[in-house]
Amino acid sequence: MTKPFKTPSSFRSSYPSSFGTLTRRAALPLVAALALAGCGSLGTTSSSKPAGGADIHVMTSGGFTAAYNDLRPEFERSTGRSVKTAYGASMGNAEDSIPSRLARNEPADVVILARPALDALVAEGKVVPGSQVDLVRSAIGFAVRKGAPKPDISTVDALKRTLIAAPSIAYSASASGTYYETELLKKLGIEDQVKPKSKRILSERVGSVVARGDAALGLQQVSELLPIAGIDYIGPLPAEVQRVTVFSAGIASASKQPDAARQLIRYLNSPAAAPTIAKTGLEPLTAR
């Protein structure tokens, strides 16, 4: 049984005003972690790559994006390797989803996405079996347009009332949206009332749709809502109906840099990376 996700108290009523890169204090243990992980000569810059230091290609889904974007620069500085990134949903047939990108044979060394979707890619031969590493646990939350009244979602009954009263609801085409569309509304017994006014969002953050005023209420992974300007984060789903998703990394079967891919995954899973990951609304699953 999955243990309850503990959302940091600072995220329950509003999202932090900024999600900057690592502080100097946080960067120091990360540099040490890179050395221990065998990630290359410290102090090497991107202009002087180590021998064989070709670009690493990463595909990452939205749930881990904020943490990844904060952590990637230190990896590049410390190893001299350039990391090229493609973003997309964990699942679905949108043109920029990770499964679609891999189906087109876009370059990939590391893929980061919801664990069930990653395991499906292993079964399809797109990811190396046994290379999967769980990075974080991610909860689902709600947001409204900045300055709008924040409806009550603190209990299951309050959530039901809020969803019924909302004039429009946006949800993602990935893990959180699949749960909302196929399970949550049924579980709450309000599918017929709520689904017709719910819109599935492809290739865009739900928060951006809410910020524009195109939906009154938005549901997505907490870590995908928090960085979006123009919205107010309300809070997570009640524990009784929460769905926690594990986001994991794996090595693409077509990787041309498998050793470098392993180095990057070790770095993302290192204890020193945990504080940066946690501040983006995720629970780190740090290697021990």
Order of alpha helices (4+ residues) and beta strands (2+ residues): alpha-beta-alpha-beta-alpha-beta-alpha-beta-beta-alpha-beta-alpha-alpha-alpha-beta-alpha-beta-alpha-beta-beta-alpha-alpha-beta
